[in-house]
Every structure is written in structure tokens, then in C-alpha cells.
Amino acid sequence: MENFGTSAALITAVLMNYFSGIYNGDVPLLKSVFHSQAIVGFDINGETHFKTVNQYLEGVKNRKSPHELGEEFKMKILSLEIINNTAVAKVQVPIFDYDYYDLLSLIFVDGKWVISNKLATKVN
């Protein structure tokens, strides 16, 4: 396991690719930051929905991206906690006139950090 500073830099790079993938609708880039068995959970207006990562990526593929819609890039990392080969990031993803907060679980596997779980909630 590398040191905390190296891990933080590598995880930050994954999160920036995550943001870029969402913002630009770049499905291959977005796919690269997720583990193939990742689960995506949504709490939208009090209703819970679950998707596989492939179902989530299909949704991204079939919509206009925030970039295509001329939206300003405002995504940011709010916090990051790293414990051994696991991490949790809290990020803000304001897109499509909504303010999403994502809790992303990451794990170091096969020599790289990947998102193993995404929980998203819409706050407005």
C-alpha cells in the first residue's frame, strides 16, 4: 500500500475523471473509474433506486451531457477519507438544475483505485 499522500493524489485523479465523464458524457472514461461489479444507489425525492454500473452507464450514454447543454462545470470534492486500501469520498455534482451529493466508496484493486459503490441523493 502506498502512503496517504500518494493515495489521495491517485483517488483525486479518479474523482476528476469521474467528474469529467459525467460532465462530458464520456462513457468509456466513466467506465474506467468504476469496478465492473459496482452498484449505484439513488435516493431521489425519497424513492430508492438501484442500478448496476452498466445500467448507470447506459443512462449516461442515452442523455445529453451537461457540457452539450452548455452548463457550467461546478462539481467538487467535499471530503475524502482513506483507510488502508479503502476510501470514501463525498462529492457535489450540480447538473441538470439539480444539486446531487454522491458518496463514493473506493477500493484499491488490481493496482488501481476504483469506485466500488455510488450512493447519490438530490438535495433540490
PyRosetta script that sets phi, psi and omega in degrees:
from pyrosetta import init, pose_from_sequence

init()
pose = pose_from_sequence("MENFGTSAALITAVLMNYFSGIYNGDVPLLKSVFHSQAIVGFDINGETHFKTVNQYLEGVKNRKSPHELGEEFKMKILSLEIINNTAVAKVQVPIFDYDYYDLLSLIFVDGKWVISNKLATKVN")
pose.set_psi(1, 133.6)
pose.set_omega(1, 178.7)
pose.set_phi(2, -77.4)
pose.set_psi(2, 173.9)
pose.set_omega(2, -178.1)
pose.set_phi(3, -76.1)
pose.set_psi(3, 168.7)
pose.set_omega(3, -174.9)
pose.set_phi(4, -58.0)
pose.set_psi(4, -44.5)
pose.set_omega(4, -178.0)
pose.set_phi(5, -61.6)
pose.set_psi(5, -43.2)
pose.set_omega(5, 177.9)
pose.set_phi(6, -64.7)
pose.set_psi(6, -44.7)
pose.set_omega(6, 178.3)
pose.set_phi(7, -59.9)
pose.set_psi(7, -45.0)
pose.set_omega(7, -179.3)
pose.set_phi(8, -60.5)
pose.set_psi(8, -41.1)
pose.set_omega(8, 179.4)
pose.set_phi(9, -66.8)
pose.set_psi(9, -41.8)
pose.set_omega(9, 179.7)
pose.set_phi(10, -66.8)
pose.set_psi(10, -41.2)
pose.set_omega(10, 178.6)
pose.set_phi(11, -66.4)
pose.set_psi(11, -41.0)
pose.set_omega(11, 177.6)
pose.set_phi(12, -59.2)
pose.set_psi(12, -40.2)
pose.set_omega(12, 177.9)
pose.set_phi(13, -63.4)
pose.set_psi(13, -41.4)
pose.set_omega(13, 176.6)
pose.set_phi(14, -60.9)
pose.set_psi(14, -44.9)
pose.set_omega(14, -178.5)
pose.set_phi(15, -65.8)
pose.set_psi(15, -36.7)
pose.set_omega(15, 177.5)
pose.set_phi(16, -67.4)
pose.set_psi(16, -36.3)
pose.set_omega(16, 174.6)
pose.set_phi(17, -67.0)
pose.set_psi(17, -37.4)
pose.set_omega(17, 175.9)
pose.set_phi(18, -59.4)
pose.set_psi(18, -49.7)
pose.set_omega(18, 178.9)
pose.set_phi(19, -60.2)
pose.set_psi(19, -46.6)
pose.set_omega(19, -178.7)
pose.set_phi(20, -62.1)
pose.set_psi(20, -41.6)
pose.set_omega(20, 178.7)
pose.set_phi(21, -61.8)
pose.set_psi(21, -43.3)
pose.set_omega(21, 177.5)
pose.set_phi(22, -65.5)
pose.set_psi(22, -50.9)
pose.set_omega(22, -173.9)
pose.set_phi(23, -61.8)
pose.set_psi(23, -41.7)
pose.set_omega(23, -176.2)
pose.set_phi(24, -95.7)
pose.set_psi(24, -3.4)
pose.set_omega(24, -176.3)
pose.set_phi(25, 65.9)
pose.set_psi(25, 31.0)
pose.set_omega(25, -177.1)
pose.set_phi(26, -87.5)
pose.set_psi(26, 89.0)
pose.set_omega(26, -174.7)
pose.set_phi(27, -62.9)
pose.set_psi(27, -44.7)
pose.set_omega(27, 177.9)
pose.set_phi(28, -59.0)
pose.set_psi(28, -41.0)
pose.set_omega(28, 178.3)
pose.set_phi(29, -65.1)
pose.set_psi(29, -45.3)
pose.set_omega(29, 179.9)
pose.set_phi(30, -61.9)
pose.set_psi(30, -42.4)
pose.set_omega(30, 179.0)
pose.set_phi(31, -60.6)
pose.set_psi(31, -34.6)
pose.set_omega(31, -176.9)
pose.set_phi(32, -67.4)
pose.set_psi(32, -20.6)
pose.set_omega(32, -177.9)
pose.set_phi(33, -93.6)
pose.set_psi(33, -9.8)
pose.set_omega(33, -180.0)
pose.set_phi(34, -102.2)
pose.set_psi(34, 146.5)
pose.set_omega(34, 167.7)
pose.set_phi(35, -71.5)
pose.set_psi(35, 146.6)
pose.set_omega(35, -175.9)
pose.set_phi(36, -62.3)
pose.set_psi(36, -21.0)
pose.set_omega(36, -179.8)
pose.set_phi(37, -104.3)
pose.set_psi(37, 14.7)
pose.set_omega(37, -178.2)
pose.set_phi(38, -62.3)
pose.set_psi(38, 149.1)
pose.set_omega(38, 176.1)
pose.set_phi(39, -115.2)
pose.set_psi(39, 140.8)
pose.set_omega(39, 179.1)
pose.set_phi(40, -117.2)
pose.set_psi(40, 123.1)
pose.set_omega(40, 178.3)
pose.set_phi(41, -116.6)
pose.set_psi(41, 138.1)
pose.set_omega(41, -179.2)
pose.set_phi(42, -122.8)
pose.set_psi(42, 137.0)
pose.set_omega(42, 168.3)
pose.set_phi(43, -113.6)
pose.set_psi(43, 100.4)
pose.set_omega(43, -177.3)
pose.set_phi(44, -118.6)
pose.set_psi(44, 113.5)
pose.set_omega(44, -179.8)
pose.set_phi(45, 54.0)
pose.set_psi(45, 39.0)
pose.set_omega(45, 177.7)
pose.set_phi(46, 82.2)
pose.set_psi(46, -1.4)
pose.set_omega(46, 177.3)
pose.set_phi(47, -103.4)
pose.set_psi(47, 137.2)
pose.set_omega(47, -177.8)
pose.set_phi(48, -101.8)
pose.set_psi(48, 134.1)
pose.set_omega(48, 178.6)
pose.set_phi(49, -134.3)
pose.set_psi(49, 142.8)
pose.set_omega(49, 176.5)
pose.set_phi(50, -123.6)
pose.set_psi(50, 143.4)
pose.set_omega(50, 177.2)
pose.set_phi(51, -139.1)
pose.set_psi(51, 153.3)
pose.set_omega(51, 167.5)
pose.set_phi(52, -75.4)
pose.set_psi(52, 165.8)
pose.set_omega(52, 178.3)
pose.set_phi(53, -62.4)
pose.set_psi(53, -35.3)
pose.set_omega(53, 179.8)
pose.set_phi(54, -68.0)
pose.set_psi(54, -37.0)
pose.set_omega(54, 175.4)
pose.set_phi(55, -64.9)
pose.set_psi(55, -41.1)
pose.set_omega(55, 178.0)
pose.set_phi(56, -62.0)
pose.set_psi(56, -46.5)
pose.set_omega(56, -179.1)
pose.set_phi(57, -63.9)
pose.set_psi(57, -35.6)
pose.set_omega(57, 177.6)
pose.set_phi(58, -62.3)
pose.set_psi(58, -40.1)
pose.set_omega(58, 177.1)
pose.set_phi(59, -63.4)
pose.set_psi(59, -40.6)
pose.set_omega(59, 177.7)
pose.set_phi(60, -64.1)
pose.set_psi(60, -41.7)
pose.set_omega(60, -178.4)
pose.set_phi(61, -62.4)
pose.set_psi(61, -34.1)
pose.set_omega(61, -172.5)
pose.set_phi(62, -97.2)
pose.set_psi(62, 18.3)
pose.set_omega(62, 176.0)
pose.set_phi(63, -129.6)
pose.set_psi(63, 160.1)
pose.set_omega(63, 172.8)
pose.set_phi(64, -71.0)
pose.set_psi(64, 141.3)
pose.set_omega(64, -179.5)
pose.set_phi(65, -80.0)
pose.set_psi(65, 157.8)
pose.set_omega(65, 173.8)
pose.set_phi(66, -55.3)
pose.set_psi(66, -37.3)
pose.set_omega(66, 178.4)
pose.set_phi(67, -62.2)
pose.set_psi(67, -46.0)
pose.set_omega(67, 179.3)
pose.set_phi(68, -61.2)
pose.set_psi(68, -31.3)
pose.set_omega(68, -179.2)
pose.set_phi(69, -85.3)
pose.set_psi(69, 1.3)
pose.set_omega(69, 177.0)
pose.set_phi(70, 76.3)
pose.set_psi(70, 20.7)
pose.set_omega(70, 179.6)
pose.set_phi(71, -75.7)
pose.set_psi(71, 148.3)
pose.set_omega(71, 175.1)
pose.set_phi(72, -74.2)
pose.set_psi(72, 141.0)
pose.set_omega(72, 176.8)
pose.set_phi(73, -77.4)
pose.set_psi(73, 115.3)
pose.set_omega(73, -178.1)
pose.set_phi(74, -130.7)
pose.set_psi(74, 15.0)
pose.set_omega(74, -178.1)
pose.set_phi(75, -72.3)
pose.set_psi(75, 145.0)
pose.set_omega(75, -180.0)
pose.set_phi(76, -154.8)
pose.set_psi(76, 156.0)
pose.set_omega(76, 175.2)
pose.set_phi(77, -85.3)
pose.set_psi(77, 126.1)
pose.set_omega(77, 179.5)
pose.set_phi(78, -96.3)
pose.set_psi(78, -36.9)
pose.set_omega(78, 177.7)
pose.set_phi(79, -159.0)
pose.set_psi(79, 158.5)
pose.set_omega(79, 179.1)
pose.set_phi(80, -147.3)
pose.set_psi(80, 125.8)
pose.set_omega(80, 176.1)
pose.set_phi(81, -123.2)
pose.set_psi(81, 129.4)
pose.set_omega(81, -178.0)
pose.set_phi(82, -119.9)
pose.set_psi(82, 128.2)
pose.set_omega(82, 174.9)
pose.set_phi(83, -132.4)
pose.set_psi(83, 111.5)
pose.set_omega(83, -177.7)
pose.set_phi(84, 53.7)
pose.set_psi(84, -122.4)
pose.set_omega(84, -177.0)
pose.set_phi(85, -97.6)
pose.set_psi(85, 22.0)
pose.set_omega(85, 177.9)
pose.set_phi(86, -128.9)
pose.set_psi(86, 157.7)
pose.set_omega(86, 178.7)
pose.set_phi(87, -154.6)
pose.set_psi(87, 156.4)
pose.set_omega(87, 173.9)
pose.set_phi(88, -131.0)
pose.set_psi(88, 128.1)
pose.set_omega(88, 178.1)
pose.set_phi(89, -117.5)
pose.set_psi(89, 136.8)
pose.set_omega(89, 171.3)
pose.set_phi(90, -107.0)
pose.set_psi(90, 122.0)
pose.set_omega(90, -176.9)
pose.set_phi(91, -129.6)
pose.set_psi(91, 154.4)
pose.set_omega(91, 177.1)
pose.set_phi(92, -109.4)
pose.set_psi(92, 130.2)
pose.set_omega(92, -175.8)
pose.set_phi(93, -130.1)
pose.set_psi(93, 80.5)
pose.set_omega(93, 178.2)
pose.set_phi(94, -81.0)
pose.set_psi(94, 106.8)
pose.set_omega(94, 179.0)
pose.set_phi(95, -142.0)
pose.set_psi(95, 155.3)
pose.set_omega(95, 175.7)
pose.set_phi(96, 54.5)
pose.set_psi(96, 40.6)
pose.set_omega(96, -179.7)
pose.set_phi(97, 63.7)
pose.set_psi(97, 17.7)
pose.set_omega(97, 176.3)
pose.set_phi(98, -121.1)
pose.set_psi(98, 158.5)
pose.set_omega(98, 177.1)
pose.set_phi(99, -116.4)
pose.set_psi(99, 99.1)
pose.set_omega(99, -179.8)
pose.set_phi(100, -92.9)
pose.set_psi(100, 143.0)
pose.set_omega(100, 169.5)
pose.set_phi(101, -118.1)
pose.set_psi(101, 128.4)
pose.set_omega(101, 179.8)
pose.set_phi(102, -113.9)
pose.set_psi(102, 137.9)
pose.set_omega(102, 169.0)
pose.set_phi(103, -108.3)
pose.set_psi(103, 115.4)
pose.set_omega(103, -174.8)
pose.set_phi(104, -111.7)
pose.set_psi(104, 122.5)
pose.set_omega(104, 172.7)
pose.set_phi(105, -91.5)
pose.set_psi(105, 133.3)
pose.set_omega(105, 178.7)
pose.set_phi(106, -123.8)
pose.set_psi(106, 152.2)
pose.set_omega(106, 178.6)
pose.set_phi(107, -140.6)
pose.set_psi(107, 146.0)
pose.set_omega(107, 177.7)
pose.set_phi(108, -90.5)
pose.set_psi(108, 110.2)
pose.set_omega(108, -176.4)
pose.set_phi(109, -141.3)
pose.set_psi(109, 141.2)
pose.set_omega(109, -180.0)
pose.set_phi(110, 52.4)
pose.set_psi(110, 38.0)
pose.set_omega(110, 174.3)
pose.set_phi(111, 81.0)
pose.set_psi(111, 10.6)
pose.set_omega(111, 178.5)
pose.set_phi(112, -150.7)
pose.set_psi(112, 159.6)
pose.set_omega(112, 175.8)
pose.set_phi(113, -85.2)
pose.set_psi(113, 134.6)
pose.set_omega(113, 177.2)
pose.set_phi(114, -139.6)
pose.set_psi(114, 155.2)
pose.set_omega(114, 176.3)
pose.set_phi(115, -80.2)
pose.set_psi(115, 123.7)
pose.set_omega(115, -179.5)
pose.set_phi(116, -102.0)
pose.set_psi(116, -16.5)
pose.set_omega(116, -178.0)
pose.set_phi(117, -157.8)
pose.set_psi(117, 137.1)
pose.set_omega(117, 176.2)
pose.set_phi(118, -126.2)
pose.set_psi(118, 126.3)
pose.set_omega(118, 171.1)
pose.set_phi(119, -116.3)
pose.set_psi(119, 126.1)
pose.set_omega(119, -178.0)
pose.set_phi(120, -125.7)
pose.set_psi(120, 140.5)
pose.set_omega(120, 174.3)
pose.set_phi(121, -135.8)
pose.set_psi(121, 147.6)
pose.set_omega(121, -179.8)
pose.set_phi(122, -102.6)
pose.set_psi(122, 125.2)
pose.set_omega(122, -177.7)
pose.set_phi(123, -98.6)
pose.set_psi(123, -10.7)
pose.set_omega(123, 170.5)
pose.set_phi(124, -157.8)
pose.dump_pdb("model.pdb")
